[in-house]
Amino acid sequence: MEDGLDIVDWVHFEKNRAELGPSFIKILSYFREDGAKSVLEIEQAMHEQNTIALVIPAHTLKGEARQFGAEPLALVAENIEQVARFCIETHAFPDHLIPDVVELRRLWRETIELFEKETNPLQTRSAAASGGFGRKVSNQGFGRI
């Protein structure tokens, strides 16, 4: 869990994991699906220069990312949402958000990779199993949710 400290607040992540119990993995899978859809919709809205279409997926991604402790992802999504809302009022297109949308995709990919490492028992087990001859190998990480 040491990896990705600047991308995921692992204390928050583990707190939610404990609070949600067996539902955690299901809710995390919804985040994967909804988040991927939101990132794609944001990229598409930028490509189509559709400011209004930026707001809802950015807002959704912001809230869901915060639920799992992915604050950097949430902050970029929040900025996209706020700038888009302002641009709707001023009848402008926020083309200056292009670097933020690129950063959003990068953070999304890295966040999901970290979540996968943390919640996939096969990855946890294979790391423990590589302990070598003569070392005690446990499977305490297996099945962990």
BAFI-3210 file (N, C-alpha, C; in Angstrom, 3 decimals, decimal comma, padded with zeros to 6 digits):
// residues 145
n [1|2|3|4|5|6|7|8|9|10|11|12|13|14|15|16|17|18|19|20|21|22|23|24|25|26|27|28|29|30|31|32|33|34|35|36|37|38|39|40|41|42|43|44|45|46|47|48|49|50|51|52|53|54|55|56|57|58|59|60|61|62|63|64|65|66|67|68|69|70|71|72|73|74|75|76|77|78|79|80|81|82|83|84|85|86|87|88|89|90|91|92|93|94|95|96|97|98|99|100|101|102|103|104|105|106|107|108|109|110|111|112|113|114|115|116|117|118|119|120|121|122|123|124|125|126|127|128|129|130|131|132|133|134|135|136|137|138|139|140|141|142|143|144|145]
n.u [000,812|002,147|002,793|001,652|000,836|000,488|-001,627|-003,758|-005,551|-004,875|-005,703|-008,275|-009,402|-009,215|-010,804|-013,343|-013,545|-013,736|-016,104|-018,025|-017,872|-018,702|-019,941|-018,185|-016,432|-018,244|-019,266|-016,918|-016,494|-018,595|-017,698|-015,446|-016,684|-018,542|-016,801|-014,975|-016,732|-017,471|-015,006|-014,572|-016,854|-016,281|-013,950|-015,044|-016,915|-015,182|-013,905|-016,070|-016,654|-018,606|-019,754|-021,755|-022,070|-019,894|-020,300|-021,995|-020,712|-018,202|-018,910|-020,038|-017,822|-016,105|-017,402|-017,541|-014,833|-013,862|-015,141|-013,608|-011,132|-009,536|-008,349|-006,702|-007,662|-010,342|-010,070|-009,180|-011,371|-013,293|-012,364|-012,712|-015,502|-016,303|-015,155|-016,437|-019,115|-018,950|-018,229|-020,506|-022,286|-021,073|-021,092|-018,927|-016,338|-014,438|-011,603|-009,123|-009,056|-008,035|-005,425|-006,110|-008,016|-006,462|-004,759|-006,682|-007,356|-004,891|-004,614|-006,911|-006,356|-004,038|-005,065|-007,029|-005,371|-003,897|-005,977|-006,748|-004,456|-004,535|-006,913|-007,126|-006,969|-005,363|-003,129|-002,071|-001,537|000,332|002,490|003,153|003,745|006,143|008,147|010,224|012,345|012,163|011,091|008,349|005,236|002,297|-001,260|-002,786|-003,532|-005,215|-008,468|-009,181|-011,184]
n.v [-001,200|001,120|002,314|004,902|006,885|009,571|009,595|008,110|008,239|006,120|005,553|006,625|005,072|002,451|002,806|003,213|000,742|-000,963|000,012|-000,466|-003,169|-006,381|-005,289|-003,564|-004,339|-004,660|-002,048|-000,709|-001,855|-000,711|001,908|001,669|001,107|003,297|005,457|005,105|005,498|008,171|009,543|009,052|010,344|012,997|013,455|013,140|015,237|017,412|017,077|017,450|020,017|020,650|022,191|021,972|019,219|018,484|018,845|017,029|014,370|015,071|015,997|013,655|011,884|013,245|013,050|010,236|009,513|010,757|009,241|006,953|007,829|008,980|011,646|013,459|012,833|013,505|016,272|017,239|016,543|018,092|020,685|020,722|020,501|022,901|024,951|024,414|024,931|027,689|028,570|027,909|029,803|032,104|031,734|030,563|028,406|026,041|025,622|025,745|023,776|021,445|020,354|019,567|017,587|015,678|015,081|014,073|011,617|010,257|010,192|008,743|006,219|005,448|005,458|003,440|001,260|001,127|000,592|-001,893|-003,430|-003,355|-004,646|-007,045|-010,343|-012,280|-010,934|-010,079|-012,524|-013,701|-012,013|-012,542|-015,234|-015,312|-015,455|-017,304|-020,233|-021,895|-019,820|-018,699|-018,866|-017,190|-017,095|-014,983|-012,637|-013,474|-013,422|-011,163|-008,409]
n.w [000,000|000,104|-002,283|-004,454|-002,681|-003,130|-004,804|-003,825|-000,818|001,467|004,050|004,184|002,151|003,252|005,501|004,381|003,136|005,343|006,508|004,514|004,166|002,915|000,675|-000,446|-002,614|-004,717|-004,948|-005,577|-008,083|-009,477|-009,424|-011,066|-013,543|-013,881|-013,580|-015,703|-017,803|-017,276|-017,625|-020,338|-021,408|-020,700|-022,193|-024,741|-024,773|-024,694|-027,142|-028,845|-028,258|-026,318|-023,810|-021,839|-021,618|-020,137|-017,419|-015,784|-015,926|-014,839|-012,308|-011,218|-011,255|-009,545|-006,996|-006,626|-006,714|-004,426|-002,488|-002,408|-001,616|-003,538|-003,947|-005,593|-008,197|-007,832|-007,409|-009,908|-011,489|-010,203|-010,762|-013,551|-013,650|-012,283|-013,867|-016,279|-015,563|-015,063|-017,614|-019,050|-018,108|-019,074|-021,743|-023,126|-024,419|-022,652|-023,632|-022,537|-020,681|-021,664|-020,921|-018,317|-018,778|-020,035|-017,898|-016,164|-017,377|-017,080|-014,250|-013,641|-014,795|-013,333|-010,721|-010,806|-011,382|-008,996|-007,169|-008,123|-007,600|-004,833|-004,162|-005,517|-004,909|-006,134|-007,105|-004,684|-003,472|-005,257|-004,915|-002,255|-002,454|-003,747|-001,964|-001,622|-001,136|001,970|003,400|005,335|003,920|003,683|003,271|003,996|002,776|000,821|-000,474|000,822|001,522]
ca.u [000,000|003,022|002,754|000,490|000,379|000,093|-002,811|-004,849|-005,467|-005,143|-006,442|-009,677|-009,771|-009,411|-011,947|-014,542|-013,563|-014,246|-017,497|-018,894|-017,799|-018,780|-020,428|-017,111|-015,941|-019,301|-019,310|-015,697|-016,676|-019,438|-016,820|-014,648|-017,545|-019,053|-015,672|-014,486|-017,741|-017,371|-013,787|-014,837|-017,822|-015,578|-013,092|-015,911|-017,473|-014,123|-013,715|-017,240|-016,794|-019,917|-019,490|-022,803|-021,843|-018,771|-020,668|-022,496|-019,706|-017,164|-019,518|-020,166|-016,482|-015,604|-017,986|-017,160|-013,400|-013,704|-015,610|-012,536|-009,874|-008,750|-008,517|-006,188|-008,620|-011,519|-009,756|-009,160|-012,774|-013,976|-011,952|-013,394|-016,909|-016,474|-014,841|-017,519|-020,300|-018,690|-018,246|-021,903|-022,862|-020,438|-021,217|-017,586|-015,912|-013,213|-010,545|-007,944|-009,151|-007,466|-004,417|-006,788|-008,662|-005,357|-004,361|-007,775|-007,188|-003,708|-004,941|-007,906|-005,659|-003,171|-005,910|-007,627|-004,294|-003,611|-007,112|-006,682|-003,384|-004,929|-008,097|-007,081|-006,278|-004,351|-001,906|-001,544|-001,014|001,538|003,576|003,534|004,271|007,493|009,034|011,401|012,456|012,505|010,346|006,947|004,340|000,923|-002,270|-003,682|-004,038|-006,183|-009,867|-009,326|-012,031]
ca.v [000,000|002,284|002,942|005,713|007,718|010,878|009,417|007,549|008,321|004,728|005,516|006,830|003,894|001,328|003,134|002,898|-000,713|-001,547|000,419|-001,078|-004,619|-007,184|-004,483|-002,708|-004,759|-004,365|-000,598|-000,370|-002,233|000,340|003,062|001,396|001,251|004,671|006,367|004,968|006,158|009,619|010,043|009,016|011,405|014,284|013,563|013,320|016,592|018,335|016,909|018,027|021,383|020,690|022,589|021,451|017,783|018,273|019,059|015,860|013,334|015,589|016,014|012,257|011,359|013,934|012,447|008,832|009,450|011,123|008,123|005,961|008,437|009,390|013,093|014,149|012,610|014,312|017,696|017,554|016,483|019,261|021,855|020,637|020,821|024,313|025,773|024,202|025,671|029,107|028,808|027,854|031,111|033,153|031,322|030,335|027,009|025,978|024,862|025,737|022,584|020,274|019,685|018,932|016,371|014,725|014,690|013,260|010,264|009,666|009,909|007,667|004,963|005,113|005,184|002,116|000,272|000,997|-000,090|-003,287|-004,055|-003,429|-005,470|-008,304|-011,326|-013,012|-010,132|-010,106|-013,860|-013,954|-011,261|-013,270|-016,540|-015,193|-015,350|-018,139|-021,476|-021,773|-018,740|-018,991|-018,209|-017,228|-016,654|-014,084|-011,625|-014,066|-013,247|-009,944|-007,379]
ca.w [000,000|000,134|-003,598|-004,784|-001,567|-003,635|-005,644|-003,018|000,636|001,827|005,320|003,797|001,373|004,172|006,361|003,596|002,935|006,588|006,706|003,502|004,320|001,692|-000,453|-000,941|-003,935|-005,693|-005,128|-006,302|-009,493|-010,056|-009,631|-012,270|-014,725|-013,978|-013,764|-017,082|-018,639|-017,043|-018,274|-021,779|-021,715|-020,592|-023,379|-025,898|-024,692|-025,098|-028,584|-029,518|-027,732|-025,688|-022,431|-020,961|-021,434|-019,218|-016,019|-015,044|-015,682|-013,936|-010,979|-010,790|-011,002|-008,350|-005,797|-006,497|-006,410|-003,006|-001,671|-002,314|-001,209|-004,714|-003,921|-006,785|-009,281|-007,499|-007,587|-011,345|-011,933|-009,638|-011,537|-014,849|-013,400|-011,939|-015,039|-017,254|-015,087|-015,297|-019,060|-019,496|-017,791|-019,876|-023,153|-023,668|-024,342|-021,846|-024,300|-021,672|-019,828|-022,340|-020,072|-017,182|-019,272|-020,221|-016,542|-015,636|-017,934|-016,441|-012,856|-013,638|-015,083|-012,205|-009,562|-010,997|-011,239|-007,570|-006,545|-008,542|-006,819|-003,430|-003,921|-006,252|-004,081|-006,901|-007,111|-003,323|-003,225|-006,038|-004,290|-001,046|-002,829|-004,285|-000,814|-001,810|-000,382|003,384|004,049|005,601|002,982|004,193|002,318|004,721|001,870|-000,100|-000,129|001,590|000,928]
c.u [000,853|002,975|001,510|-000,020|-000,070|-001,172|-004,013|-004,552|-005,869|-005,880|-007,936|-010,217|-010,102|-010,582|-013,248|-014,663|-014,162|-015,724|-018,453|-018,887|-017,868|-019,261|-019,322|-016,680|-016,972|-019,345|-018,064|-015,834|-017,594|-018,611|-015,968|-015,470|-017,988|-017,930|-015,116|-015,436|-017,643|-016,152|-013,988|-015,803|-017,173|-014,692|-013,921|-016,496|-016,425|-013,923|-014,848|-017,484|-018,190|-019,724|-020,499|-022,555|-020,655|-019,223|-021,033|-021,430|-018,575|-017,670|-019,607|-018,810|-015,890|-016,105|-017,551|-015,684|-013,154|-014,137|-014,498|-011,175|-008,977|-008,875|-007,906|-007,108|-009,859|-011,265|-009,731|-010,584|-013,552|-013,628|-012,653|-014,858|-017,111|-016,211|-015,952|-018,770|-020,140|-018,792|-019,658|-022,551|-022,321|-020,475|-019,858|-017,285|-014,571|-012,083|-009,255|-007,969|-008,512|-006,373|-005,045|-007,451|-007,613|-004,901|-005,421|-007,629|-006,014|-004,014|-005,951|-007,212|-004,796|-003,973|-006,497|-006,568|-003,955|-004,735|-007,084|-005,612|-003,827|-006,068|-008,077|-006,300|-005,217|-003,047|-001,262|-000,883|000,269|002,719|004,070|004,203|005,691|008,527|010,277|011,408|012,830|011,787|008,910|006,096|002,947|-000,024|-003,246|-004,223|-005,109|-007,603|-010,155|-010,214|-012,182]
c.v [001,260|003,046|003,802|006,572|009,094|010,799|008,944|007,767|006,947|004,605|005,667|005,611|002,728|001,567|002,797|001,402|-001,391|-001,224|-000,281|-002,603|-005,337|-006,400|-003,668|-003,067|-004,449|-002,862|-000,114|-000,745|-001,232|001,588|002,873|001,639|002,695|005,669|006,313|005,669|007,681|010,215|010,095|010,133|012,787|014,486|013,820|014,738|017,631|018,274|017,582|019,485|021,606|020,941|021,981|019,970|017,476|018,174|017,765|014,770|013,802|015,589|014,594|011,678|011,975|013,251|011,010|008,684|009,776|009,989|007,105|006,552|008,858|010,904|013,809|014,006|013,468|015,799|018,101|017,542|017,697|020,534|021,877|021,027|022,315|025,231|025,632|024,975|027,175|029,435|028,711|029,215|032,215|032,851|031,194|028,838|026,953|025,165|024,833|024,558|021,343|019,603|018,985|017,619|015,290|014,193|013,790|011,813|009,560|009,271|008,766|006,317|004,534|004,752|003,781|001,023|000,046|000,269|-001,576|-004,038|-004,307|-004,420|-006,809|-009,339|-012,115|-012,235|-010,140|-011,449|-014,105|-013,181|-011,987|-014,589|-016,468|-015,072|-016,208|-019,346|-021,182|-020,657|-019,166|-018,178|-018,331|-016,756|-015,699|-012,972|-012,145|-013,869|-011,984|-008,963|-006,213]
c.w [000,000|-001,192|-003,745|-003,652|-002,030|-004,499|-004,828|-001,534|001,157|003,153|005,031|003,053|002,306|005,116|005,639|003,339|004,171|006,793|005,741|003,554|002,986|000,466|-001,117|-002,355|-005,017|-005,982|-005,871|-007,785|-010,198|-010,341|-010,878|-013,528|-014,926|-014,244|-015,174|-018,044|-018,501|-017,741|-019,780|-022,191|-021,649|-021,815|-024,636|-025,923|-025,096|-026,605|-029,372|-029,127|-027,147|-024,187|-021,464|-020,645|-020,521|-017,763|-015,292|-014,872|-014,756|-012,492|-010,409|-010,405|-009,737|-007,081|-005,571|-006,140|-004,936|-002,089|-001,439|-001,955|-002,358|-004,895|-005,127|-007,999|-009,063|-007,735|-009,060|-011,889|-011,434|-010,402|-012,895|-014,680|-013,163|-013,126|-016,083|-016,841|-015,338|-016,789|-019,637|-019,271|-018,688|-021,377|-023,835|-023,604|-023,613|-022,484|-023,487|-020,680|-020,450|-021,500|-018,854|-017,596|-019,529|-018,872|-015,903|-016,105|-017,254|-014,996|-012,747|-013,805|-013,883|-010,958|-009,657|-010,865|-009,769|-006,837|-006,880|-007,757|-005,381|-003,184|-004,634|-005,448|-004,840|-006,960|-005,740|-003,054|-003,991|-005,476|-003,044|-001,399|-003,359|-003,177|-000,927|-000,891|001,067|004,106|004,252|004,635|003,537|003,116|002,999|003,852|000,938|000,412|000,646|000,834|001,835]
res [m|e|d|g|l|d|i|v|d|w|v|h|f|e|k|n|r|a|e|l|g|p|s|f|i|k|i|l|s|y|f|r|e|d|g|a|k|s|v|l|e|i|e|q|a|m|h|e|q|n|t|i|a|l|v|i|p|a|h|t|l|k|g|e|a|r|q|f|g|a|e|p|l|a|l|v|a|e|n|i|e|q|v|a|r|f|c|i|e|t|h|a|f|p|d|h|l|i|p|d|v|v|e|l|r|r|l|w|r|e|t|i|e|l|f|e|k|e|t|n|p|l|q|t|r|s|a|a|a|s|g|g|f|g|r|k|v|s|n|q|g|f|g|r|i]
***
